[in-house]
Amino acid sequence: MAGRGMGETVDDRTWPRRSVGQMYFPQFLVGMVATLLVILGWTFASTGSIWQALGWTVLAAVVLQAGYFALVLWLLHGETRVTDEAKSGDGAASPAKLPGPFERDGIIQALLSRLFPRLP
């Protein structure tokens, strides 16, 4: 990182946990509620009818939710496209070997390898 000297202690707790390009649901939820409240107030002030204001607000909520769903699908499609391109570029690469359930803990793996030396 720029501006940091060697050996300097970095407190990463101040950095946001989400990366660029990800959707942050609580932030979306606050924005959506604020938008719906503005729509509710505006339509009530324009029409004078609470029922019309609620109807337009429900319609806006449906449109916002449909847009959010479409954006999530678009982001997921983009991620799968990137991973597919990476896989097609690495034609000779073999899949990574994942550890088995008994290989994750060093103590259990050591015990099993001593008791059953022929197991893989």
C-alpha positions, -999 to +999 in steps of 0.1 A: +000+000+000+012+035-007+024+056+022+033+027+044+068+020+055+085-013+060+077-029+093+048-006+100+019-023+118-013-022+098-047-024+114-069-039+086-101-037+107-107-002+094-109-014+058-143-024+045-150-061+042-166-059+008-146-055-024-154-033-054-182-047-075-200-066-048-235-056-037-239-048+000-274-058+011-278-037+042-268-006+023-292-015-005-320-020+021-315+014+037-314+031+003-346+012-008-365+022+024-354+058+021-365+059-016-399+043-007-405+068+021-397+097-003-421+081-029-448+077-002-445+113+010-444+127-025-474+108-039-494+116-007-485+153-011-495+152-048-527+132-046-539+137-010-549+100-009-531+076+014-544+046-008-529+060-040-497+068-021-495+033-008-503+018-042-475+038-059-451+029-031-458-008-035-454-006-072-420+012-067-410-015-042-417-042-068-397-024-095-368-018-071-368-055-060-370-067-096-341-044-105-320-057-075-327-093-085-317-086-121-285-069-110-276-099-087-282-123-117-260-101-139-232-100-113-234-138-109-233-143-147-202-120-149-184-140-122-191-174-139-180-159-173-147-148-157-141-183-142-151-200-175-125-178-193-099-186-167-106-224-171-105-223-209-071-205-207-056-231-184-063-262-205-034-282-191-041-272-155-054-300-132-080-294-105-066-286-070-065-315-046-087-308-017-079-323+017-102-350+030-120-347+062-093-364+082-065-345+066-077-311+078-066-316+114-029-323+119-034-343+151-059-367+136-039-371+104-007-379+124-026-404+145-042-421+115-009-423+096+007-440+126-021-464+131-027-472+094+005-464+075-009-478+042-039-455+040-034-426+015 
